[in-house]
Structures are given as C-alpha cells and as structure tokens.
C-alpha cells in the first residue's frame, strides 16, 4: 500500500460551536460531547489504517484539551485550520498523496481508508460520496486548487459539482461506494441504532 497521509478536519467540542445543526434537538452540551466522540473515533480509525502520518486540522485552533489528548493517545499531529471556506481548508491539508476526511462519518473503517488509498494510487482523485449529496472523503495525489474553488459547500450539489469539475480539469477519478455522516436528526437516530456507543 502506498504511503498516504490522512488529514482530519475537526471542530473543537465546544458547546454552541460543534454540531450546531443538532443543537435544537439534543442541546449544545450533548452536541459537543458527540463531536468529541466522533473525532476520537475518526482519529482511531485513521491511525488504525496505517497508511501514513495522520494530522488533525483543528478549528478554531489546536488548543482544546481533547485535541491534545488525541496526540498522546494516537500519536497524531495537530495543525490549525487556515482561514477561508471549506475548500480552502481542505486544499491546505493536501501536500503529496492525502486523504481528507471530516470527523462526522462513523461509517468509515480502516479497510475503507486503505481501499481509498489503493484507488488513489491509480487515479488523480478519489472520492467517497455522502448519501446526502456531498462527500465524506476526498483524496488527491497532489494539490488541485481548482478542485476546491467555486463549490457551493453545504449543499446537496457538492458531489455533482465536484465530479463536473474533475471532468473539466481532465483528472482521473476513482469513486467508492457512498457512506453516511451525522448531520441531521435522522442521522442521529441511525447512529443510535448502528453505533450506539457514540451516543449519549
């Protein structure tokens, strides 16, 4: 398996700042606790894949105690997410071959990450679509600035727009099977059914 970095983008588990779309239904404190548990699961999954260095890109910065605990537990690196939209923050995380993931897809496994890295070895870009129209993973062999600019982040058209951009740029893409992430009350109910240890 080729060496592949993994970049995790994560928000600090601060009430009112994390998983804000779930706050109306579960409250700010519970949303923050869920964010912390999801981030830890993602760090554990990424390091277990044994693909290469794992970096947690932190927002608003890398000072939160839970981030520092992950360094001790998993040996990951911490970096502060730069300013800019989601595209700018993902682009900043890519140097050489890199898989970029968020912290809200508990369905990711080490095996899936290894499959994505293997697919990237034969393509310019690898994607795992999200069931809601976005994607839960994007990987690139090298920085591709045009792939991350001018995308309407947070909409159901993200995956469609990204695939169109890949085609326009003449890049070779590998697309794996879709996964689900935790954004809505329905997703939270699914999490409780399928991975109950992460819920309160």
C-alpha angles and dihedrals in degrees: 000000000000118000108264128177119226120214119194118196111207140166120224111259094248118147109253093019103063129067090353095173089064096049095090091059105034105017132247097279095051090046090054092049089050090050091053093050093047091050092050092049090050092050091049092049093048095049092044089058088067094207100132142293116348119212125189109212103206133206132236086001141317099262101095112117092231091058091052090049089057090055090057094043101044107015094239126151125242127220132170116246110244124237118273139068125312092274093055091048093050092046090053090058095058120087109141124348104342139166112212118202138165126228099248103076107089089171091074114106133185088252092056091049090051090049090052091050091049091051091049090057088069100036142047094235135019125198137187108197121221117230089238094062101269127084133257096203137026123179131185134183091219137003112291107188095181091055091065104038127090095014119139096234118204095029132109089248097066096100094042092048092046093052090050090051091049090053092047090052092049094238125154111240134194117200121197128198117294123261133192130244135196112259108118141041089261090054090050091053089051090050090053090051099044107026104020096165090074095057129080 
